[in-house]
Amino acid sequence: MPATPDDQASRATRPKERRPRSVYGVGTEPDPRFSLANERTALAWVRTGLALIAGGIALTSVAAVADLPTFLDLVAVLACILGAVTAVNALFAWQRMERAMRLGEPLPAPTALRWLVVAVVLAGLVLAVYATLQV
């Protein structure tokens, strides 16, 4: 069934109703491929956050079953917190990128990449030292 002029008019007003308005209420609609790529990137960050949370839960579960020291529970809590922060950062990064694309501005630099890499390297080093001292 072909679209009527009323359908086309209502479609034209829908972008103004999209939320969050802080993102969709500014600028012009970018190429959908760029918006979808931005969304995929945000979802990848959310998956990273979920993986960190799952790793923290797994670590604390293994520590409880194997009667390992509470130090591993601390590492697990830190992994879960880092996972939550990563997921929240994904949302804010998505919003910044989408706004920049809509306004035709240069894309902002990533904020989470540096601290996430540092945190993962530190966690790896701490756990490597811990494992070495346990042998």
C-alpha positions in Angstrom: 0.0 0.0 0.0 1.6 3.3 -1.0 2.3 6.0 1.6 -0.2 8.8 1.7 0.9 12.5 2.1 -0.3 12.4 5.7 2.1 9.4 6.4 5.0 11.2 4.9 4.2 14.3 6.9 4.1 12.4 10.1 7.4 10.7 9.3 9.0 14.1 8.7 8.1 15.1 12.3 9.2 11.9 14.0 12.9 12.8 14.3 12.0 15.7 16.6 10.3 13.2 18.9 13.4 10.9 19.1 15.2 10.7 22.4 17.5 11.7 23.8 16.7 15.2 22.6 20.2 16.4 23.6 21.4 14.2 20.7 18.6 14.1 18.2 17.4 17.6 18.8 20.5 19.2 17.2 22.0 19.4 13.7 21.0 17.4 10.7 20.6 13.7 10.2 24.0 12.1 9.3 24.5 9.2 6.9 22.8 6.2 8.5 25.9 4.1 8.0 27.9 6.4 10.3 25.2 6.4 13.0 24.9 2.6 12.8 28.7 2.3 13.1 28.7 4.5 16.1 26.0 2.3 17.7 28.0 -0.8 17.0 31.0 0.7 18.6 28.9 1.6 21.7 27.5 -1.9 21.8 31.1 -3.3 21.6 32.0 -1.2 24.7 29.0 -2.5 26.5 30.0 -6.1 25.7 33.5 -5.3 27.1 31.9 -4.0 30.3 29.7 -7.2 30.5 32.8 -9.3 30.0 34.6 -7.6 32.8 31.6 -8.0 35.1 31.3 -11.7 34.1 35.0 -12.2 34.8 34.7 -10.6 38.2 31.8 -12.9 39.0 33.7 -15.9 37.8 36.8 -14.9 39.8 34.9 -14.5 43.0 33.0 -17.7 42.5 36.2 -19.7 41.9 37.8 -18.0 44.9 34.8 -19.0 47.1 34.8 -22.6 45.9 38.5 -23.1 46.0 38.8 -21.3 49.4 41.2 -18.8 48.0 42.2 -15.5 49.8 40.0 -12.5 49.9 42.5 -10.7 47.7 40.9 -12.3 44.7 37.5 -11.0 45.9 38.9 -7.5 45.8 40.2 -8.0 42.3 36.7 -9.3 41.3 35.0 -6.3 42.8 37.4 -4.0 40.9 36.7 -5.9 37.6 32.9 -5.5 38.2 33.2 -1.8 38.9 35.4 -1.3 35.8 32.8 -3.1 33.8 30.0 -0.9 35.0 32.1 2.3 34.3 32.9 1.0 30.9 29.2 0.5 30.1 28.3 4.0 31.3 31.2 5.4 29.3 29.8 3.7 26.2 26.6 5.6 26.5 28.3 9.0 26.9 30.8 8.3 24.1 27.9 7.3 21.8 26.1 10.6 22.6 29.3 12.7 22.0 30.0 11.0 18.7 26.4 11.2 17.5 26.1 14.9 18.4 29.4 15.7 16.6 28.3 13.9 13.5 24.9 15.7 13.5 26.7 19.1 14.0 29.4 18.4 11.4 32.1 18.8 14.0 35.3 16.7 14.2 34.8 13.5 16.2 36.0 13.7 19.8 38.9 11.6 21.0 38.0 8.4 22.8 38.1 8.7 26.6 37.9 5.2 27.9 40.5 3.5 25.8 43.5 4.7 27.7 42.2 4.0 31.2 40.8 0.7 30.2 44.1 -0.5 28.7 46.0 0.7 31.8 43.5 -1.0 34.1 43.7 -4.3 32.2 47.5 -4.2 32.1 47.6 -3.4 35.9 45.2 -6.2 36.6 47.2 -8.6 34.6 50.4 -7.6 36.3 48.9 -7.9 39.8 47.4 -11.3 39.1 50.7 -12.5 37.5 52.6 -11.4 40.6 50.0 -13.0 42.9 50.2 -16.3 40.9 54.0 -16.3 41.0 54.0 -15.7 44.8 51.5 -18.6 45.3 53.7 -21.2 43.7 
